Amino acid sequence: MKAIILAIIGTILIFTSNPTLILLGIAIFGYMLSRRTVPEALLSAPAFGIVATTLILLATSRIGIDVEPSRIVIATLTIILGLKTEIKLKLEEGKLKELGLLGIASFLGLVVRNFYFLLPDYRAVDTWFHGSKVKMIISTGTVYFTHVPEYFSRQIITYPPGYHALVALLSGFKTENIIYAMNTLRIFEILYLPVLAYLVGKNIKREVGIFAAFLVNFSALYYYFVQYALLPAFTNYMLFLFALYILQLSIRERKPDIILLLGLTSGVMVVTHPYQYMLFQAVAFFTTISLENKREGLKIFLAQLIVSGAIFLAFTPSSSTYLSRGVSMNPRFSNKDNPDFLISIIKYSFIENGQLLFGFTFVLGLIVSIIRGSSIERGIALGFLTIISLMLNKTYIGITIPYFSAIWNSERAFMLTTPIIPLLEGIGMERVARIKKEVAISLLIIGMIISYPHLRIEHIGSESSYLLDKEIVDFIMNVSKIAGNETVMTACEFDSGRWIPILTNTPIACYPKNISKVKYLYVDTRGAGEIEVYLINIVNFLDRKVIMFRDGLWLLRLDEHGSPPRDVLEYYHTNGTIRPLDDTRWFVYGYINQNPVIIKLRKFEKFPYALMISSSSSVLFSTSETFNELIITINGRENKTVEIYLDGKLLRRYKFKNNYRDEKVNLKVTVPPGLHYLTFYSPNTSYRDPIGIKEIALKR
């Protein structure tokens, strides 16, 4: 039957503003394309659609057409293809079984992650950086904007735009949907990566594909907390696997349209982020020189390299700068480019986190692929060893290798191996299955069971460090309604306030620049970020009028005075005990509360301390009755001195008697009903020399 009805549905979905429905429309568009090109049309349709859609967005923007009408181009092509495409409704029994296994493999990705997904804003700068580029695409109507507000990084102008153009479309070109579009794409990729791993593995051997599909969501490196911020890189894992699949088809069938698709896919990869593209080129090169017919293989390799290079030059802003700098760049970071880190990341990926069984099959797969593997197996294995060699070079030698040395550090280099680790593990597991199938299946099941609790903790710990959820986005929307076009001051880093100009049209200013000229102040008191101190201490503004408050988020009027309202007193109320293990809400300034490592320690290992990393930190609390004594359980470096203040009045100067052992400080002081703040002051306190606060008890 003709696919026109499906095409019409896809067209309608493309014009909605719901990210999930738009993504489904893109997949339908991709299906119309893939039906005419590749054998596994249904499974490859989403990747096909994302590649084509991204290119259309970039091309229309490059020739000066507003990005939003690009939907008309996609819709028109979908309808035309729908008129010329036939759909088989009947699926073979083998195909149904295949879809069932892949459905289970994808579903397990949600199970391991506990069905727990907050909106993607890890406290590092990355997601905000990418969100700001999407906002500029939507607000200017072009991927190739040339000016940004001062509170956005100027680097977003030249950053490769593939991911951001796609997210702009998924948001329906509505700024309030940006964060939801980013999240929709992220969750879809988690579900879709097993499918792509299967497609690559299946073209080696069917069993390799099945094993690899199940291994994806149980591979520890996918849960490495840095991955949660690197959204374009995560999208490139999908494009990388799709490109490997198309590379296999190109070598096998040698059809011009498939070779062109290979070049287009690797081209979209390089305009999304160049690092994964470089690993793909290494894998593709090693694959082609491992072929019996090297001449034909090299023709395919060069063809895709030329096409992808042309896409890079055409659609990446300042592409010539990237090309020239990439030749000589060789950054090195002492905290990552060292033997200890190399050992730690290997252990993290193949030994710890319940990975020992999978680590065994990985080593087996790596050895077998190099010695007896097919060309694609050898290419994947040598690609992995290329990254290890790059890490060793950064750590020990320091020779500049054009482009490859431009990868920031060993951490970012090793993360490029994320999508190929399950493939090599699948190859190793298939080799075990050749000897005894039951043993291989047992290895898989036992490995998944062992790794599950570790990976679940990794995910929840990282996910809980995010700044945004629907309630916080609603708060930001209300801030915009109140402030309108007036500037709102916020910290601009390590807080949710930096999302105000991305999700709304309200501008921001960065604290403390020109604070006297700004009417509104947005403060996020839910905890310091990475290892730097959050800029705004709310206790300095408690005499200002609170316009709006919700669960540690504040909007204040700087030009008006006022007393904290009832909802503030209720939120910070204590009946007499303040413990970070129970809740961190009271620890409003100078602490690491939202760091993923600290969250894992607190949630899963019952780490009982609030870690003070600032020379001055604050605890905010309210009482409804009078207390006459404070007992503070605290620890720190021996002989380090800390001064303790209540509402600005010095109570005690205390010197630690032991080295990081709990000590109690008893303070006789009257604490009347109302809002109060404790201040701890100790010079030179940092994340390397912190103070731990375990409990603050108020006694009558």
C-alpha positions as CSV (number, residue, x, y, z in Angstrom):
1,M,0.0,0.0,0.0
2,K,1.1,3.6,-0.5
3,A,2.7,5.4,2.4
4,I,0.8,8.7,1.8
5,I,-1.3,8.3,5.0
6,L,1.8,7.8,7.1
7,A,3.4,10.7,5.3
8,I,0.5,13.0,6.1
9,I,0.6,12.0,9.7
10,G,4.4,12.7,9.8
11,T,3.8,16.1,8.2
12,I,1.2,17.1,10.8
13,L,3.5,16.0,13.6
14,I,6.4,18.1,12.2
15,F,4.2,21.2,12.6
16,T,3.3,20.6,16.3
17,S,5.2,22.1,19.2
18,N,5.5,18.9,21.2
19,P,9.1,17.6,21.1
20,T,8.1,13.9,21.2
21,L,5.6,14.3,18.4
22,I,8.1,16.2,16.2
23,L,10.7,13.5,16.8
24,L,8.2,10.9,15.7
25,G,7.5,13.0,12.5
26,I,11.3,13.1,11.8
27,A,11.4,9.3,12.2
28,I,8.5,9.0,9.7
29,F,10.4,11.3,7.3
30,G,13.5,9.1,7.8
31,Y,11.4,5.9,7.1
32,M,10.4,7.3,3.7
33,L,14.0,7.9,2.9
34,S,15.4,4.7,4.3
35,R,12.8,2.5,2.5
36,R,14.5,3.5,-0.7
37,T,18.1,3.1,0.4
38,V,18.9,0.6,3.2
39,P,17.6,-3.0,4.0
40,E,16.8,-2.3,7.7
41,A,14.5,0.6,6.9
42,L,12.4,0.5,10.1
43,L,15.3,0.3,12.5
44,S,17.4,2.9,10.8
45,A,14.6,5.4,10.1
46,P,15.1,7.7,13.1
47,A,18.8,8.1,12.4
48,F,18.1,8.6,8.7
49,G,15.5,11.3,9.5
50,I,17.8,13.1,12.0
51,V,20.7,13.2,9.5
52,A,18.4,14.5,6.7
53,T,16.6,17.0,8.9
54,T,19.8,18.5,10.3
55,L,21.2,19.0,6.9
56,I,18.0,20.7,5.7
57,L,18.0,23.0,8.7
58,L,21.6,24.0,8.1
59,A,21.2,24.4,4.4
60,T,18.1,26.6,4.5
61,S,19.7,28.7,7.2
62,R,23.0,29.0,5.2
63,I,21.2,30.3,2.1
64,G,19.4,32.9,4.3
65,I,16.0,31.4,4.8
66,D,14.5,31.6,8.3
67,V,14.9,28.3,10.2
68,E,11.2,27.9,11.0
69,P,10.0,27.5,7.4
70,S,12.4,24.6,7.0
71,R,9.5,22.5,8.3
72,I,7.8,23.2,5.1
73,V,10.7,21.7,3.2
74,I,10.7,18.6,5.4
75,A,6.9,18.2,5.1
76,T,7.0,18.6,1.3
77,L,9.7,16.0,0.9
78,T,7.8,13.6,3.3
79,I,4.6,13.9,1.2
80,I,6.5,13.4,-2.1
81,L,8.3,10.4,-0.8
82,G,5.0,9.0,0.7
83,L,3.4,9.1,-2.8
84,K,6.3,6.9,-4.2
85,T,6.8,4.5,-1.2
86,E,5.2,1.1,-0.7
87,I,4.8,-0.3,2.7
88,K,4.7,-4.0,3.6
89,L,2.4,-4.5,6.6
90,K,3.4,-8.1,7.1
91,L,6.5,-8.8,9.2
92,E,8.4,-12.0,9.1
93,E,8.5,-14.1,12.2
94,G,12.3,-13.5,12.5
95,K,11.7,-9.7,12.3
96,L,9.1,-9.8,15.0
97,K,11.5,-11.7,17.3
98,E,14.2,-9.2,16.5
99,L,11.9,-6.2,17.3
100,G,10.9,-7.9,20.6
101,L,14.5,-8.4,21.7
102,L,15.4,-4.9,20.8
103,G,12.3,-3.6,22.7
104,I,13.5,-5.5,25.8
105,A,17.0,-4.2,25.4
106,S,15.8,-0.6,25.1
107,F,13.3,-0.9,28.0
108,L,16.1,-2.2,30.2
109,G,17.8,1.2,29.7
110,L,14.8,2.8,31.5
111,V,14.9,0.1,34.2
112,V,18.6,0.6,35.0
113,R,18.0,4.3,35.2
114,N,15.0,3.8,37.5
115,F,12.7,5.7,35.1
116,Y,14.2,8.8,36.7
117,F,15.0,11.7,34.3
118,L,15.2,15.3,35.3
119,L,15.6,18.1,32.8
120,P,19.2,18.2,31.4
121,D,21.1,20.8,33.3
122,Y,24.1,19.5,35.1
123,R,25.7,22.3,37.1
124,A,28.7,22.6,34.8
125,V,28.5,25.1,32.1
126,D,27.8,22.7,29.2
127,T,24.1,22.3,29.0
128,W,23.4,26.0,29.6
129,F,26.0,26.7,26.9
130,H,24.1,24.5,24.4
131,G,20.7,25.8,25.5
132,S,21.9,29.4,24.9
133,K,22.9,28.5,21.3
134,V,19.5,27.0,20.7
135,K,17.8,30.1,22.1
136,M,19.9,32.3,19.7
137,I,18.9,30.2,16.7
138,I,15.2,30.5,17.6
139,S,15.3,34.2,18.5
140,T,17.4,35.3,15.4
141,G,15.8,32.8,13.0
142,T,19.2,31.6,11.8
143,V,21.8,29.0,12.7
144,Y,24.5,31.6,11.7
145,F,23.8,34.5,14.1
146,T,26.7,36.9,14.7
147,H,25.9,38.7,18.0
148,V,25.0,37.5,21.4
149,P,23.9,39.2,24.7
150,E,26.8,39.7,27.2
151,Y,25.4,37.0,29.5
152,F,25.9,34.4,26.8
153,S,29.3,33.0,25.8
154,R,30.5,34.4,22.5
155,Q,31.9,30.9,21.7
156,I,28.3,29.8,20.9
157,I,28.6,31.8,17.6
158,T,31.3,29.4,16.2
159,Y,30.4,26.2,18.0
160,P,29.4,23.4,15.5
161,P,25.6,23.9,15.1
162,G,24.2,20.4,14.2
163,Y,22.8,19.5,17.6
164,H,21.4,22.9,18.3
165,A,19.6,23.2,14.9
166,L,18.0,19.8,15.6
167,V,16.9,20.8,19.1
168,A,15.5,24.1,17.8
169,L,13.2,22.1,15.5
170,L,12.3,19.7,18.3
171,S,11.3,22.6,20.4
172,G,8.8,23.7,17.7
173,F,10.9,26.9,17.6
174,K,9.5,28.0,20.9
175,T,12.0,29.0,23.6
176,E,9.9,27.7,26.5
177,N,10.3,24.2,25.0
178,I,14.1,24.2,24.6
179,I,14.8,22.3,27.8
180,Y,12.0,19.7,27.1
181,A,13.4,19.2,23.5
182,M,16.9,18.6,24.9
183,N,15.4,16.1,27.4
184,T,13.3,14.3,24.8
185,L,16.3,13.8,22.5
186,R,18.4,12.6,25.3
187,I,15.9,10.0,26.5
188,F,15.2,8.9,22.9
189,E,18.9,8.4,22.3
190,I,19.1,6.2,25.4
191,L,16.3,4.0,23.9
192,Y,17.7,4.0,20.4
193,L,21.4,3.3,21.0
194,P,20.8,-0.5,21.6
195,V,19.1,-0.6,18.2
196,L,22.0,1.0,16.4
197,A,24.5,-1.2,18.3
198,Y,22.4,-4.2,17.1
199,L,22.5,-3.0,13.5
200,V,26.3,-2.7,13.6
201,G,26.8,-6.0,15.4
202,K,24.3,-7.8,13.2
203,N,26.3,-7.0,10.1
204,I,29.2,-8.8,11.9
205,K,27.1,-11.7,13.1
206,R,23.5,-11.7,14.4
207,E,24.5,-12.9,17.8
208,V,27.0,-10.1,18.1
209,G,24.2,-7.6,17.4
210,I,21.9,-9.1,20.1
211,F,24.6,-9.2,22.7
212,A,25.7,-5.7,21.9
213,A,22.2,-4.3,22.1
214,F,21.8,-5.7,25.7
215,L,25.2,-4.6,26.7
216,V,24.7,-0.9,25.8
217,N,22.6,-0.1,28.8
218,F,24.9,-2.0,31.2
219,S,28.1,-0.5,30.0
220,A,29.5,1.7,32.8
221,L,31.0,4.4,30.6
222,Y,27.6,5.4,29.5
223,Y,27.0,6.4,33.1
224,Y,30.2,8.3,33.6
225,F,28.8,11.5,35.1
226,V,30.5,13.8,32.6
227,Q,28.4,12.3,29.9
228,Y,25.3,13.9,31.4
229,A,26.5,17.3,30.4
230,L,27.9,16.6,26.9
231,L,24.7,16.5,25.0
232,P,26.1,17.0,21.4
233,A,28.7,14.3,22.2
234,F,25.9,12.0,23.3
235,T,24.0,12.7,20.1
236,N,27.1,11.8,18.2
237,Y,27.2,8.4,19.8
238,M,24.0,7.7,17.8
239,L,25.4,9.2,14.6
240,F,28.7,7.3,15.1
241,L,26.9,3.9,15.3
242,F,24.7,4.8,12.4
243,A,27.7,5.8,10.3
244,L,29.4,2.5,11.2
245,Y,26.3,0.6,10.0
246,I,26.3,2.6,6.7
247,L,30.0,2.0,6.3
248,Q,29.3,-1.8,6.5
249,L,26.6,-1.5,3.8
250,S,28.9,0.7,1.6
251,I,31.6,-1.9,1.7
252,R,29.2,-4.8,1.1
253,E,27.0,-3.2,-1.7
254,R,29.2,-0.4,-3.1
255,K,26.1,1.6,-4.2
256,P,26.6,5.3,-4.9
257,D,23.6,6.3,-2.9
258,I,24.7,4.4,0.2
259,I,28.2,5.8,-0.1
260,L,26.7,9.3,-0.4
261,L,24.6,8.6,2.7
262,L,27.8,7.6,4.6
263,G,29.4,10.9,3.7
264,L,26.3,12.8,4.7
265,T,26.1,11.0,8.1
266,S,29.7,11.5,8.9
267,G,29.3,15.2,7.8
268,V,26.4,15.7,10.3
269,M,28.6,14.1,12.9
270,V,31.4,16.6,12.3
271,V,29.0,19.6,12.5
272,T,27.6,18.2,15.7
273,H,31.0,17.7,17.4
274,P,34.3,16.9,15.8
275,Y,35.8,14.5,18.3
276,Q,33.6,11.5,17.6
277,Y,34.0,12.2,13.9
278,M,37.8,11.8,14.3
279,L,37.4,8.4,16.0
280,F,35.0,7.4,13.2
281,Q,37.6,8.4,10.6
282,A,40.2,6.3,12.4
283,V,37.8,3.3,12.5
284,A,36.8,3.7,8.9
285,F,40.4,4.0,7.8
286,F,41.5,0.8,9.7
287,T,38.4,-1.0,8.4
288,T,39.2,-0.2,4.7
289,I,42.9,-1.0,4.8
290,S,41.9,-4.4,6.4
291,L,39.8,-5.3,3.4
292,E,41.0,-7.8,0.8
293,N,40.1,-5.2,-1.9
294,K,41.9,-2.2,-0.4
295,R,41.5,-0.1,-3.5
296,E,37.7,-0.2,-3.5
297,G,37.7,0.3,0.3
298,L,39.9,3.4,0.1
299,K,37.6,4.8,-2.6
300,I,34.7,4.6,-0.2
301,F,36.7,6.0,2.6
302,L,37.9,9.0,0.5
303,A,34.5,9.6,-0.9
304,Q,32.9,9.9,2.5
305,L,35.8,12.0,3.7
306,I,35.4,14.5,0.9
307,V,31.6,14.7,1.3
308,S,31.9,15.1,5.1
309,G,34.7,17.6,4.7
310,A,32.6,19.7,2.3
311,I,29.7,19.7,4.8
312,F,32.0,20.8,7.6
313,L,33.4,23.7,5.4
314,A,29.9,24.7,4.3
315,F,28.0,24.5,7.6
316,T,30.4,25.1,10.4
317,P,31.0,28.7,11.4
318,S,34.7,29.7,11.3
319,S,35.5,26.3,9.8
320,S,38.9,27.6,8.6
321,T,39.8,28.6,12.1
322,Y,39.0,25.1,13.4
323,L,41.1,23.6,10.6
324,S,44.1,25.7,11.2
325,R,44.0,25.5,15.0
326,G,43.4,21.7,15.0
327,V,46.8,21.1,13.4
328,S,48.8,22.6,16.3
329,M,46.6,22.3,19.4
330,N,47.8,19.9,22.1
331,P,46.1,20.8,25.4
332,R,47.2,18.9,28.5
333,F,45.5,18.8,31.8
334,S,47.5,17.6,34.8
335,N,44.5,16.3,36.6
336,K,43.4,14.1,33.7
337,D,46.6,13.5,31.7
338,N,48.4,11.3,34.3
339,P,48.8,7.6,35.0
340,D,46.5,7.6,37.9
341,F,43.6,8.9,35.8
342,L,44.3,6.4,33.0
343,I,44.2,3.5,35.5
344,S,41.1,4.9,37.2
345,I,39.0,5.3,34.0
346,I,40.0,1.8,32.9
347,K,39.0,0.4,36.3
348,Y,35.7,2.4,36.2
349,S,34.8,1.0,32.7
350,F,35.9,-2.7,33.0
351,I,36.4,-3.7,36.6
352,E,34.4,-1.5,39.0
353,N,30.6,-0.9,38.7
354,G,30.0,-4.6,38.3
355,Q,31.8,-4.7,35.0
356,L,34.3,-7.5,35.6
357,L,32.5,-10.1,33.5
358,F,31.9,-7.7,30.7
359,G,35.5,-6.5,31.1
360,F,36.6,-10.1,30.4
361,T,34.5,-10.3,27.2
362,F,35.8,-6.9,26.2
363,V,39.4,-8.1,26.4
364,L,38.5,-11.3,24.5
365,G,36.7,-9.3,21.9
366,L,39.6,-6.9,21.5
367,I,42.1,-9.7,21.0
368,V,39.9,-11.8,18.7
369,S,39.0,-8.7,16.6
370,I,42.7,-7.8,16.0
371,I,43.9,-11.4,15.3
372,R,41.0,-13.1,13.5
373,G,38.3,-10.4,13.1
374,S,36.6,-9.2,10.0
375,S,37.6,-5.8,8.6
376,I,35.0,-3.9,10.6
377,E,35.9,-5.8,13.8
378,R,39.6,-5.0,13.3
379,G,38.7,-1.4,12.5
380,I,36.7,-1.0,15.7
381,A,39.5,-2.6,17.8
382,L,42.2,-0.5,16.3
383,G,40.0,2.6,16.8
384,F,39.9,1.8,20.5
385,L,43.7,1.3,20.6
386,T,44.1,4.6,18.8
387,I,42.4,6.4,21.7
388,I,44.5,4.5,24.2
389,S,47.6,5.5,22.3
390,L,46.4,9.2,22.3
391,M,45.9,9.0,26.1
392,L,49.4,7.5,26.6
393,N,50.9,10.2,24.4
394,K,49.2,13.0,26.3
395,T,50.3,11.4,29.6
396,Y,53.9,10.5,28.9
397,I,55.2,11.9,25.6
398,G,53.3,15.0,24.4
399,I,53.9,14.7,20.7
400,T,51.4,16.9,18.7
401,I,49.3,14.8,16.4
402,P,47.3,17.0,14.0
403,Y,43.6,17.2,15.1
404,F,43.7,14.2,17.4
405,S,45.9,16.1,19.9
406,A,43.3,18.9,19.9
407,I,41.0,16.6,22.0
408,W,41.0,18.4,25.4
409,N,42.4,15.7,27.6
410,S,42.5,11.9,28.3
411,E,39.1,12.0,29.9
412,R,37.4,13.4,26.8
413,A,39.4,11.1,24.6
414,F,38.5,7.9,26.4
415,M,34.8,8.9,26.5
416,L,34.9,8.7,22.7
417,T,35.1,4.9,23.1
418,T,31.7,4.8,24.8
419,P,29.7,3.5,21.8
420,I,32.3,0.9,20.7
421,I,32.8,-0.8,24.1
422,P,29.5,-2.7,23.9
423,L,30.4,-3.8,20.4
424,L,33.7,-5.3,21.4
425,E,32.1,-6.9,24.5
426,G,29.5,-8.4,22.2
427,I,32.2,-9.8,19.9
428,G,33.9,-11.4,22.9
429,M,30.6,-12.8,24.2
430,E,29.7,-14.2,20.8
431,R,33.1,-16.0,20.8
432,V,32.2,-17.5,24.2
433,A,28.8,-18.6,22.7
434,R,30.6,-20.5,19.9
435,I,32.1,-22.7,22.6
436,K,29.0,-22.9,24.8
437,K,25.9,-20.8,24.2
438,E,24.5,-21.3,27.7
439,V,27.8,-19.9,29.2
440,A,27.6,-16.7,27.1
441,I,23.9,-16.1,28.0
442,S,24.8,-16.8,31.7
443,L,27.6,-14.3,31.5
444,L,25.3,-11.7,30.0
445,I,22.5,-12.2,32.6
446,I,24.8,-12.4,35.6
447,G,26.8,-9.4,34.4
448,M,23.6,-7.4,34.1
449,I,22.4,-8.4,37.5
450,I,25.7,-7.5,39.1
451,S,26.1,-4.2,37.3
452,Y,22.5,-3.0,37.8
453,P,22.8,-1.6,41.4
454,H,26.1,0.2,40.6
455,L,24.8,1.8,37.4
456,R,21.5,2.8,39.0
457,I,23.4,4.7,41.7
458,E,25.6,6.3,39.1
459,H,22.6,7.5,37.1
460,I,20.5,8.7,40.1
461,G,23.5,10.5,41.6
462,S,24.3,12.4,38.4
463,E,20.6,13.0,37.6
464,S,20.0,14.5,41.0
465,S,22.7,17.0,40.5
466,Y,20.6,18.7,37.9
467,L,19.1,22.2,38.4
468,L,15.9,22.0,36.6
469,D,12.6,20.3,36.8
470,K,9.1,21.3,35.7
471,E,8.4,23.3,38.9
472,I,11.6,25.3,38.5
473,V,10.8,26.0,34.9
474,D,7.3,27.2,36.0
475,F,9.0,29.4,38.6
476,I,11.3,30.9,35.9
477,M,8.2,31.5,33.7
478,N,6.5,33.4,36.6
479,V,9.7,35.4,37.1
480,S,9.5,36.5,33.5
481,K,5.8,37.4,33.9
482,I,6.7,39.7,36.8
483,A,9.9,41.2,35.4
484,G,8.8,41.4,31.8
485,N,11.5,43.1,29.8
486,E,13.3,44.4,32.9
487,T,16.7,42.9,33.7
488,V,16.9,40.3,36.4
489,M,20.2,39.9,38.3
490,T,21.4,36.4,38.9
491,A,24.7,34.6,39.5
492,C,25.1,33.5,35.9
493,E,26.8,30.3,37.0
494,F,26.0,27.3,39.1
495,D,22.3,28.2,39.4
496,S,19.1,27.9,37.5
497,G,18.8,31.7,37.0
498,R,21.0,31.6,33.9
499,W,18.1,29.8,32.1
500,I,15.8,32.8,32.4
501,P,16.9,34.4,29.1
502,I,16.9,31.0,27.4
503,L,13.4,29.9,28.4
504,T,12.0,33.4,28.3
505,N,12.7,36.8,26.8
506,T,13.6,38.4,30.1
507,P,17.2,39.6,30.1
508,I,19.6,39.0,33.0
509,A,22.7,40.7,34.4
510,C,25.5,38.9,36.2
511,Y,26.0,39.5,39.9
512,P,27.4,41.9,41.1
513,K,27.8,43.9,37.9
514,N,25.7,47.1,38.1
515,I,23.6,45.8,41.0
516,S,22.5,49.3,41.9
517,K,20.8,49.6,38.6
518,V,18.8,46.4,38.7
519,K,15.4,46.0,40.4
520,Y,15.1,42.2,40.6
521,L,17.4,39.6,42.1
522,Y,17.0,35.9,41.4
523,V,18.8,33.6,43.9
524,D,19.0,29.8,43.8
525,T,20.0,28.7,47.4
526,R,19.9,24.9,46.8
527,G,23.6,24.5,47.1
528,A,27.0,25.4,45.6
529,G,27.9,23.9,42.2
530,E,31.1,22.1,41.3
531,I,34.1,23.1,43.4
532,E,33.5,26.8,43.2
533,V,31.5,28.9,45.6
534,Y,28.1,30.2,44.4
535,L,28.3,34.0,44.1
536,I,25.2,35.2,45.9
537,N,24.7,34.7,49.7
538,I,21.0,35.1,50.4
539,V,21.6,36.2,54.0
540,N,23.0,39.5,52.7
541,F,19.5,40.2,51.2
542,L,17.1,39.1,53.9
543,D,16.0,42.7,54.5
544,R,14.8,43.0,50.9
545,K,11.2,42.4,49.7
546,V,10.5,38.8,48.6
547,I,8.3,38.9,45.5
548,M,8.2,35.2,45.0
549,F,9.6,32.2,46.8
550,R,9.5,28.4,46.1
551,D,11.6,25.7,47.7
552,G,14.9,27.6,47.9
553,L,14.3,29.8,44.8
554,W,14.0,33.5,45.5
555,L,12.9,36.5,43.5
556,L,13.5,39.8,45.4
557,R,13.0,43.5,44.9
558,L,16.3,45.2,45.5
559,D,14.8,48.7,45.7
560,E,12.3,47.7,48.4
561,H,12.7,46.5,52.0
562,G,10.6,43.9,53.6
563,S,10.5,40.9,56.0
564,P,10.7,37.3,54.9
565,P,7.1,36.0,54.2
566,R,5.4,33.0,55.8
567,D,6.4,30.6,53.0
568,V,10.1,31.3,53.6
569,L,9.7,30.8,57.4
570,E,7.9,27.5,56.8
571,Y,10.5,26.2,54.3
572,Y,13.4,26.8,56.6
573,H,11.6,25.8,59.8
574,T,13.3,23.4,62.2
575,N,12.0,21.8,65.3
576,G,15.5,21.6,66.7
577,T,17.7,19.5,64.4
578,I,19.5,20.4,61.2
579,R,21.2,17.5,59.4
580,P,22.4,17.5,55.8
581,L,21.9,13.7,55.6
582,D,18.1,14.4,56.1
583,D,17.9,17.6,54.0
584,T,20.3,20.2,52.6
585,R,17.8,23.0,52.4
586,W,19.2,24.9,55.3
587,F,22.8,25.0,53.9
588,V,22.3,28.0,51.6
589,Y,25.8,29.2,50.8
590,G,29.3,27.9,50.6
591,Y,28.6,24.2,50.4
592,I,28.8,21.4,47.7
593,N,25.3,20.1,47.8
594,Q,24.5,19.4,44.1
595,N,27.7,17.8,43.0
596,P,27.0,14.2,41.7
597,V,29.8,12.7,43.8
598,I,28.5,14.3,47.0
599,I,24.9,13.3,46.1
600,K,26.0,9.6,45.7
601,L,27.9,9.8,49.0
602,R,24.9,11.3,50.8
603,K,22.1,9.2,49.3
604,F,23.7,5.8,49.0
605,E,26.6,5.8,51.4
606,K,24.8,7.9,54.0
607,F,27.6,10.5,54.1
608,P,26.4,12.7,57.0
609,Y,28.2,16.0,56.3
610,A,27.6,19.2,54.5
611,L,31.0,20.1,53.0
612,M,31.9,23.7,53.5
613,I,34.2,24.9,50.7
614,S,34.1,28.6,51.3
615,S,35.9,30.8,53.8
616,S,32.5,32.0,54.8
617,S,29.4,29.9,54.7
618,S,25.8,30.3,55.9
619,V,23.0,28.1,57.3
620,L,19.5,29.7,57.2
621,F,16.8,28.4,59.6
622,S,13.6,29.5,61.3
623,T,12.1,28.5,64.6
624,S,8.6,29.0,66.1
625,E,9.8,28.8,69.7
626,T,12.8,30.0,71.8
627,F,15.9,27.9,72.2
628,N,18.8,28.5,74.7
629,E,21.6,26.4,73.3
630,L,23.3,25.4,70.1
631,I,25.3,22.2,69.8
632,I,27.2,21.9,66.5
633,T,28.8,18.7,65.4
634,I,31.7,19.7,63.1
635,N,35.0,18.4,61.8
636,G,38.1,19.9,60.0
637,R,41.8,19.8,59.8
638,E,43.7,19.8,63.1
639,N,44.5,23.3,64.4
640,K,42.3,25.0,61.8
641,T,40.2,27.7,63.3
642,V,36.6,28.5,62.6
643,E,34.5,31.5,63.8
644,I,30.8,30.9,64.4
645,Y,28.3,33.8,64.2
646,L,24.6,33.9,64.8
647,D,22.8,36.7,62.9
648,G,26.1,38.5,62.4
649,K,27.2,38.3,66.1
650,L,30.3,36.3,67.0
651,L,29.6,33.4,69.3
652,R,32.8,31.4,69.4
653,R,36.2,31.1,67.9
654,Y,36.9,27.3,67.8
655,K,40.2,25.4,67.0
656,F,39.9,21.8,65.8
657,K,41.6,19.4,68.2
658,N,41.7,16.4,65.8
659,N,42.2,15.8,62.1
660,Y,38.7,15.3,60.5
661,R,37.1,13.7,63.5
662,D,33.7,14.8,64.8
663,E,33.9,17.4,67.5
664,K,31.0,19.1,69.4
665,V,30.8,22.8,69.9
666,N,28.4,23.9,72.7
667,L,27.1,27.5,72.5
668,K,24.9,29.1,75.2
669,V,22.8,31.6,73.2
670,T,19.2,32.7,73.1
671,V,17.5,31.9,69.7
672,P,14.1,33.6,69.7
673,P,11.3,32.6,67.2
674,G,11.9,33.9,63.7
675,L,14.4,33.6,60.8
676,H,18.1,33.3,61.7
677,Y,21.4,32.6,60.0
678,L,24.5,30.9,61.2
679,T,27.8,32.0,59.6
680,F,30.9,29.8,59.7
681,Y,34.1,31.7,58.9
682,S,37.5,30.1,58.4
683,P,40.1,31.6,56.0
684,N,41.5,29.5,53.1
685,T,38.8,26.9,53.3
686,S,38.3,25.2,49.9
687,Y,37.3,21.8,48.4
688,R,40.9,20.6,49.1
689,D,40.7,21.8,52.7
690,P,36.9,21.7,53.6
691,I,35.0,21.7,56.9
692,G,32.3,19.1,57.5
693,I,29.1,20.1,59.3
694,K,27.3,17.0,60.6
695,E,24.5,18.4,62.8
696,I,23.2,21.6,64.3
697,A,21.0,20.9,67.3
698,L,19.0,23.6,69.1
699,K,18.2,22.9,72.7
700,R,15.8,24.6,75.2
